[in-house]
Amino acid sequence: MFRMNTNSAGDIVWKVICLVGILLTYVHIHLNSAQITAARYTIQEQGAAISLLKSKIKKFELDQGGGSGSKQTPSAKRIANIRASVPNAMPALPVSDTLGQKLQEHRNALGYGGANEGVHIGGFLQNDTKSYERNLWHWLIFNQKVTSMLDVGCGMGYSSKYFLDHGVDVLCVEGSHEGVETTVLPKSRVVEHDFTRGPWWPKDQVFDIVWSVEFLEHIDQKYLDNVVAAFKSARYLFVSHSTWGGWHHVSVHKSWWWVEKLSAYGFEYSEKLTEISKNLCKGRQDQSYFGMHGLVFRNPELATEDVFKEPGTMEERKLIWERDLYLHQCHCF
C-alpha cells in the first residue's frame, strides 16, 4: 500500500494506524476489572510506543529538511549552499563624482563619514556613543569568558577595539572604504566588503559571538542572505535594529519581525539573554541602540557546547563581584 522504505514514512504511518485501532477498541468494549488492568498495562506500552513514534517523526522531518523542528528551512538551505563555496571580499564600487558630491553634502549635514561612496553603504559616525556598550561587553568578556568576536558593519572599529584591548580575538567587516582607511584597529583585523556585491564570511573560522549594531536597517532584504552567511560564523548573535527612518534605513521593522526572520534562517531567539543584555544597558536605554532594540540569538549549528563559561563557585563569583564593584567606582567600564 505504502510504496516507501521500511522504517521511514510508511513505517510511521502504519504505526499510527495500529495505535488508532487499539485506542478505538478500548473505547467501544465494556471492560471488567481484569480487562481494565490489562488495558492499563497495554496503554502504558502504547504510551512508550507513541514517544518512540514522535521521535521517529521528528527524525524523519529533519532528514527530509522539513517540519517545525527542522533547521533546514528554505532560508537555511540557501545559506548552507552559499557557505559551501569560497568567500570573496569585494569592496564597494566607486560612484560618479557628481553623485558622490551630492551624497557627501547630505552626509556632512548628518555627521556621517563615507566620502564618494554609494548611498547603500550607509555611512558611519566617528563618535557614535549610542552603540558603545561597555557594561554589556565587560559582562561578555569577564563574566561569560567570550574569547572571539566578529563585528559585522563595524564602521571605524570602536566596538571591536574594546574587545581587542581586553584580549578578545576580533575580526571586523565594513563596507565603507573611508571607514576601513580610518579604522582604529590594526589593518589585519579589518575586511572591506560590500554585501550588495555578494556574500562574505570568514572561511573556516568560528567566533563566540557576532556583534552587529546599527547595521541591519541598512540592508535591503534582497541582500540579507549575504549578511546571514557571515552571521552563521558565530555561536551567538547580538544585533540591533531600527524602528524609525534614517540615512538609508531600508529595513525598518519591529523586534518580532526580526525574530521571525532570523528564526527562519535557523537561529534560536533567546528571550532571557536578550533581557539580561538589555538590562546591562540600563541607565542609558534611550541613548543605547541595543538597550532600545537589541536581540540575542543562538546558532544551534555551532553552539553545541557551553559558550558562556560563567564561574560557578562562590569563591570565583566573589572575585567577579569585587572586581566589578572596583571597576564601577573607577568608571573603568
Legacy VTK file of the C-alpha trace (Angstrom):
# vtk DataFile Version 3.0
C-alpha trace
ASCII
DATASET POLYDATA
POINTS 333 float
0.000 0.000 0.000
2.730 2.465 1.026
5.484 2.156 -1.559
8.102 3.545 0.817
11.258 2.382 2.525
10.997 0.310 5.696
11.478 2.338 8.898
10.653 5.529 7.015
7.378 7.382 6.496
5.439 4.186 5.642
6.539 2.542 8.874
5.489 5.613 10.812
2.065 5.850 9.165
1.432 2.120 9.737
2.189 2.510 13.457
-0.206 5.452 13.649
-2.995 3.346 12.103
-2.326 0.492 14.538
-2.388 2.833 17.527
-5.651 4.438 16.438
-7.213 0.992 16.029
-6.164 -0.080 19.517
-7.497 3.094 21.115
-10.846 2.776 19.318
-11.146 -0.819 20.522
-10.768 0.279 24.160
-13.406 2.942 23.714
-16.070 0.536 22.367
-15.706 -2.564 24.629
-17.102 -2.960 28.153
-14.166 -3.548 30.443
-14.301 -5.589 33.654
-11.638 -5.138 36.336
-9.313 -7.718 34.782
-9.702 -6.097 31.405
-9.048 -2.689 32.928
-5.816 -3.948 34.494
-4.730 -5.480 31.204
-5.751 -2.362 29.349
-3.767 -0.166 31.742
-0.561 -2.077 31.018
-1.293 -2.057 27.304
-1.900 1.699 27.326
1.386 2.208 29.173
3.120 0.186 26.480
1.378 2.243 23.810
2.491 5.439 25.580
6.089 4.334 25.177
5.351 3.463 21.553
3.875 6.928 20.973
7.011 8.575 22.404
9.137 6.470 20.073
6.828 7.368 17.210
7.195 11.085 17.901
10.983 10.820 17.879
10.860 8.914 14.578
8.599 11.530 13.029
10.929 14.330 14.169
13.960 12.500 12.782
12.136 11.890 9.507
11.262 15.586 9.212
14.844 16.599 9.926
16.191 14.117 7.378
13.771 15.455 4.773
14.590 19.091 5.544
11.096 19.991 6.761
8.918 20.101 9.828
8.629 22.620 12.615
11.710 21.326 14.421
13.960 21.442 11.380
16.709 23.965 10.844
16.692 23.217 7.124
14.130 25.810 6.114
14.421 27.238 2.577
16.303 30.227 4.025
18.679 27.973 5.975
19.270 25.815 2.890
20.226 28.870 0.843
22.799 29.892 3.441
24.205 26.356 3.604
24.640 26.395 -0.184
26.319 29.805 -0.050
28.748 28.733 2.669
29.675 25.612 0.710
31.526 27.897 -1.724
34.613 30.066 -1.201
34.062 33.589 0.217
35.394 36.553 -1.694
35.661 40.006 -0.119
34.563 42.676 -2.614
34.913 46.404 -1.838
32.150 48.799 -2.842
32.288 50.128 -6.382
33.034 53.864 -6.764
30.191 56.215 -7.694
30.326 59.167 -10.091
31.872 62.403 -8.834
28.565 64.287 -9.176
26.553 61.717 -7.267
29.344 61.357 -4.749
29.413 65.120 -4.120
25.654 65.265 -3.539
25.781 62.338 -1.175
28.727 63.785 0.691
26.937 67.100 1.214
23.972 65.260 2.690
26.221 63.025 4.788
28.133 66.023 6.115
24.869 67.586 7.260
24.062 64.404 9.194
27.586 63.954 10.522
28.226 60.712 8.625
31.520 59.670 7.074
31.837 57.960 3.700
33.095 60.341 1.030
32.151 59.493 -2.584
30.513 56.228 -1.539
27.186 54.794 -2.676
24.112 55.595 -0.628
23.680 51.900 0.259
26.941 51.937 2.249
25.043 53.766 4.961
27.918 55.857 6.272
29.264 55.827 9.819
29.676 58.152 12.778
33.103 58.818 14.242
31.752 59.144 17.777
28.577 57.069 17.909
28.190 56.742 21.682
24.782 55.065 21.334
26.446 51.905 20.035
29.154 51.805 22.729
28.074 49.262 25.362
30.906 48.868 27.882
28.780 47.267 30.605
27.464 44.600 28.257
30.869 43.995 26.688
32.503 43.734 30.103
29.929 41.130 31.167
30.544 39.121 27.997
34.333 39.230 28.282
34.945 38.821 32.008
31.853 37.098 33.349
30.966 34.875 30.381
34.517 34.367 29.061
33.845 35.303 25.432
37.177 34.934 23.607
36.344 35.737 19.970
34.084 38.214 18.221
33.086 39.075 14.642
31.897 42.669 14.181
29.638 42.994 11.120
29.258 46.593 9.947
31.901 47.907 12.339
32.491 51.433 10.972
35.845 52.627 12.281
36.024 49.687 14.678
35.482 51.245 18.104
33.372 48.330 19.349
35.919 45.817 18.084
38.754 47.775 19.685
37.211 47.443 23.134
37.140 43.671 22.738
40.640 43.587 21.240
42.056 45.731 24.058
40.648 43.209 26.530
42.279 40.177 24.932
39.495 39.024 22.616
40.303 37.746 19.114
38.361 40.080 16.809
37.633 40.428 13.118
35.762 43.372 11.632
33.950 43.629 8.269
32.994 47.052 6.907
31.684 48.317 3.555
32.822 51.926 3.792
36.269 52.442 2.295
36.748 55.576 4.388
35.784 53.618 7.495
38.377 50.976 6.658
41.074 53.548 5.890
40.493 55.440 9.142
39.985 52.381 11.350
41.261 52.377 14.916
42.094 48.679 14.514
45.189 47.017 13.056
44.564 46.624 9.310
44.931 42.852 9.662
41.734 42.863 11.752
39.573 44.539 9.084
37.938 43.126 5.950
36.494 45.561 3.397
33.359 44.119 1.826
30.152 45.456 0.280
27.335 42.971 0.957
25.366 44.222 -2.053
28.050 42.642 -4.243
27.739 39.188 -2.738
28.132 37.144 0.435
31.209 37.085 2.611
32.123 35.140 5.733
35.378 34.195 7.487
36.154 30.826 5.939
36.881 28.032 8.446
36.624 30.413 11.416
34.172 30.149 14.303
33.556 33.011 16.734
31.850 33.035 20.107
29.683 35.994 19.141
28.718 38.247 16.268
28.221 41.885 17.215
26.204 43.832 14.648
24.680 47.099 15.872
23.179 49.900 13.743
23.600 47.747 10.660
20.580 45.585 9.761
18.349 48.570 8.986
20.759 49.485 6.162
20.433 46.085 4.441
17.863 45.707 1.679
16.022 42.387 2.048
17.344 41.049 -1.255
20.870 41.175 0.210
20.072 39.695 3.618
21.302 36.207 2.639
24.741 37.709 2.000
24.859 39.080 5.548
23.440 35.986 7.249
26.241 33.946 5.657
28.584 35.947 7.923
26.258 35.704 10.935
26.432 31.905 10.690
30.114 32.025 11.655
29.297 32.604 15.334
27.714 30.650 18.152
25.661 33.619 19.355
24.328 36.658 17.537
23.943 40.098 19.156
22.127 42.511 16.830
20.127 45.706 16.994
17.564 47.108 14.580
15.796 50.400 13.964
12.089 51.239 14.085
12.396 54.722 12.600
13.718 56.345 9.447
17.277 57.491 8.984
20.101 57.666 6.474
19.416 54.744 4.112
17.225 52.876 6.595
15.630 50.415 4.161
14.725 47.635 6.634
12.714 49.264 9.408
10.785 46.651 11.399
9.615 45.790 14.911
11.505 43.259 17.040
9.001 40.448 16.413
9.649 40.719 12.668
13.398 40.248 13.075
12.836 37.360 15.481
10.690 35.593 12.881
13.052 36.476 10.034
16.248 35.253 11.694
14.474 32.206 13.134
13.652 31.210 9.555
17.403 31.103 8.932
17.803 28.584 11.761
18.738 30.912 14.628
17.038 30.451 18.002
15.891 33.620 19.747
16.997 33.790 23.393
14.487 35.849 25.336
16.492 35.539 28.556
19.849 36.554 27.069
18.127 39.456 25.348
16.624 40.565 28.660
19.953 40.297 30.504
21.862 42.121 27.758
19.370 44.980 27.541
19.305 45.308 31.332
23.069 45.857 31.223
22.304 48.957 29.154
20.004 50.369 31.848
20.533 53.965 32.838
21.091 54.942 29.220
18.481 52.891 27.375
17.092 55.877 25.484
20.689 56.593 24.443
21.525 52.992 23.572
20.704 51.235 20.313
20.989 47.836 21.946
19.108 48.940 25.051
16.187 50.000 22.870
16.174 47.377 20.129
18.743 44.689 20.913
18.162 40.986 20.229
20.216 37.884 21.053
20.072 34.645 19.068
21.704 31.241 19.463
23.130 29.433 16.448
22.368 25.740 17.152
24.701 24.635 14.370
27.710 25.897 16.356
26.573 26.432 19.954
26.853 22.741 20.809
28.884 23.431 23.940
28.543 25.985 26.712
29.930 29.205 25.285
29.121 31.306 28.321
31.500 29.953 30.935
30.344 31.945 33.933
32.230 30.767 37.048
30.115 28.600 39.313
31.830 28.536 42.711
31.083 31.209 45.300
34.800 31.996 45.584
35.058 32.696 41.864
31.866 34.722 41.825
33.022 36.770 44.824
36.141 37.756 42.886
33.936 38.848 39.991
31.715 40.933 42.259
34.713 42.598 43.913
36.292 43.398 40.560
33.022 44.703 39.112
32.497 46.968 42.130
36.016 48.384 41.747
35.548 48.951 38.021
32.243 50.747 38.592
33.818 53.004 41.215
36.727 53.980 38.966
34.458 54.246 35.892
36.629 51.692 34.121
33.639 50.271 32.229
LINES 1 334
333 0 1 2 3 4 5 6 7 8 9 10 11 12 13 14 15 16 17 18 19 20 21 22 23 24 25 26 27 28 29 30 31 32 33 34 35 36 37 38 39 40 41 42 43 44 45 46 47 48 49 50 51 52 53 54 55 56 57 58 59 60 61 62 63 64 65 66 67 68 69 70 71 72 73 74 75 76 77 78 79 80 81 82 83 84 85 86 87 88 89 90 91 92 93 94 95 96 97 98 99 100 101 102 103 104 105 106 107 108 109 110 111 112 113 114 115 116 117 118 119 120 121 122 123 124 125 126 127 128 129 130 131 132 133 134 135 136 137 138 139 140 141 142 143 144 145 146 147 148 149 150 151 152 153 154 155 156 157 158 159 160 161 162 163 164 165 166 167 168 169 170 171 172 173 174 175 176 177 178 179 180 181 182 183 184 185 186 187 188 189 190 191 192 193 194 195 196 197 198 199 200 201 202 203 204 205 206 207 208 209 210 211 212 213 214 215 216 217 218 219 220 221 222 223 224 225 226 227 228 229 230 231 232 233 234 235 236 237 238 239 240 241 242 243 244 245 246 247 248 249 250 251 252 253 254 255 256 257 258 259 260 261 262 263 264 265 266 267 268 269 270 271 272 273 274 275 276 277 278 279 280 281 282 283 284 285 286 287 288 289 290 291 292 293 294 295 296 297 298 299 300 301 302 303 304 305 306 307 308 309 310 311 312 313 314 315 316 317 318 319 320 321 322 323 324 325 326 327 328 329 330 331 332
